[in-house]
Amino acid sequence: MRSGCQRAAARAVLRGDASRTIYDGPPDRNTYGARGGVYMPFSTNAAFNVGVVYEKISGCNPSTYSDCSQLYPEDSVLFSF
C-alpha cells in the first residue's frame, strides 16, 4: 500500500535574469543573462537545484573587464519554513 504523500517530480527550469550592482566610486554594473537546470523537490518544504548560468555585462568596457560574459555552474539547496 502506498502512502498518501507522493514526492513531486523533477522539472526543467529556464529563466532570464537581470541584475544591477551599485558601487561607491566606479560605475554601476548591469548584467543580463539566462539560467537553466533542474529543480528537484525532495520533501514538501525542501528542494535541490542544479544547472548553468550565462551572464553578460551590459555596455561592457573590455579595458575594465577581462571578459564581458561568463558561463558557470550553479547548485543550491532550498528550505522553506
C-alpha positions, 0 to 999 in steps of 0.5 A: 500500500502506498502512502498518501504523500507522493514526492513531486517530480523533477522539472526543467527550469529556464529563466532570464535574469537581470541584475544591477550592482551599485558601487561607491566610486566606479560605475554601476554594473548591469548584467543580463543573462539566462539560467537553466537546470533542474529543480528537484523537490525532495520533501514538501518544504525542501528542494535541490537545484542544479544547472548553468548560468550565462551572464553578460555585462551590459555596455561592457568596457573590455579595458575594465573587464577581462571578459564581458560574459561568463558561463558557470555552474550553479547548485543550491539547496532550498528550505522553506519554513 
